[in-house]
Amino acid sequence: MTAETRVTTPAALPGRFCPTDGTRVPARSPEWACPLCRGPLDLDFSPTPAPLTALTGRVNSLWRYAECLPLPAPAVSLGEGRTPLVELTGTVGAKLDFLMPTLSFKDRGAVVLAALAGHLGPDRVIADSSGNAGTAVAAYCARAGLPCTVYVPAGTSPKKLEQIGAHGARLEVVGGGRESAARAARAAADTPGTFYASHVHNPYFLQGTKTYVHELWEDLGGRLPDALVVPVGNGTLLLGAALAVRELYAAGLIAKAPALYAVQAAAVAPLAAAWRARADDLLGETPAAATSAEGIAIPRPPRARQILSAVRESGGGFLTVTDEQIAAARLDLAARGLYVEPTGVACWAAVRDGALDGRTAVVPLCGAGAKTGAAAGS
């Protein structure tokens, strides 16, 4: 790396804290949740992004934003990031995150978790997932030479199970849905020598997903659209986006922060229901229900309060889409040359008929269509 492109990264791992009660957790502690409330942790890390002119000549991956990442670039990198931005309409663009190494945006967070695991040196890594996050963690653990077990709910796409197994991870298929898989993983997470690569509880995952917005900012020449529209189940992309927007705005690199719009499947939309009720947290238990958008069918997201707060502070809102809308939008994207899984189609389904009243927006196409069954009517 030349003197012109040399960047700095943290000399030590940042500490973690509970955003609910303020409990501090040491940087190298194996704790994966707040010791008091068992809620997710946040990272004590407030970086300053580099200006556009400083990015010239840097590595062509998400690690080009090194100032904003809490770890140095790892040997486990697969060149993740820097996905294309293409136009869908005159006002709506799509970022093709299904072109990541494991075919979903989850690579952004998984590579940072794998890098952290490499620093901590665990005996084993475990994760829970409805498919894409588990696939990404399995791939990066394979790259890092770390034994990995992935807990998935029964009914997970066979193609995703095949991909996880192909990376050498041990599969634990859990009956009872996504929440049951998460409970099983958490029960195993406290075993000595275990690193819980939770894309929900571990704040390092959000540090990876925020690069989605740093890339958009660079793609658009140092600006962002009026709205960022993202699919939300556990909210890891939305919360990462909120982090990046905050960093860019605080550094004076954007003049105005975009509104964040969260998209949920109508069949499982606990956050949208809380939003409509003007609540600060979930209203109660949301029953699991069948939906083609399996990746966002999360009845009780642990970071619900943070998600609702981030959307509210941005001036955005929540949108819901039916499976019928998703199926139609999936065919529409395929006719445009983009074959995307149902969860990744949800945002286009939400905005393609003008829901944002002509404001500029970008939607992420999060996962490849090859990960799931064929589109209806194809």
C-alpha angles and dihedrals in degrees: 000000000000126000088254093057101036113125136187128237131185114291091215137019112274119242123251132228141184111253090206103053104005096243111163122226121194116248096245098038116124089225109125097185139028108291090221108040099014089229126139121284131233129213124248093227129122109172130181115230121229118248120254093258091060094057097068112115096012125134112290097239137076087279088077085085091062095147089064098048123085094220135048118255107286132222088238093071116128095190093270120177135030092097119175125270113214134180120251097172135351090277106024126070130183127218110213102223091155085080091074119119093266093034099253141079090248088087087077092067099029094061090054091049091049090049090051091048088052089056093049097044103216125184091233143003124221131188139172124216148148086237119286100063090046091050092051094047090047092051096049092044088053089051090050095044093242122145109242138194122190123198113208133175121250108263095043112148109277089224091058091048089051091051094049091050092046089060088058099253122143112243123220109188110200125198120225104054139275096318091053091053090051092050091050092051093047090052089057095041096083094058108120113263093023126130112201106213093198112172087198105044102030111081092205088075090061089051087061098045092052089071086076088074095040087057093048089051090053093042090055095048099257101324139088131222123259090259139024110206115196137170112247130204105128089001099232095141094044094049091046089050090051090052092051094047090051091050095048094045094047090052091052091243094126125037096209133025115233123238115256117226118192119205122204133179108255090229093061110023111141094150094049089051091052090048093053089051090050089237126156093219141018116303096224140292117347113201118234113251137181117266135155088231092075094160093067099035093111113146096192116020110196093219094051095127092051093048094051091046094049093051092046094048091050094054091242132119148204128280128189130203133195125229088250091057090047092051092050092047091048091056090046092054092046089054087055091053097262118116108192135168117253096257090053091050095055096091094050088048088054099050109025093092095054104272091152095054096236098311116142114258144166125216124196119232092210108182137026120253090231088074093069141031126294121288115262111266095019 
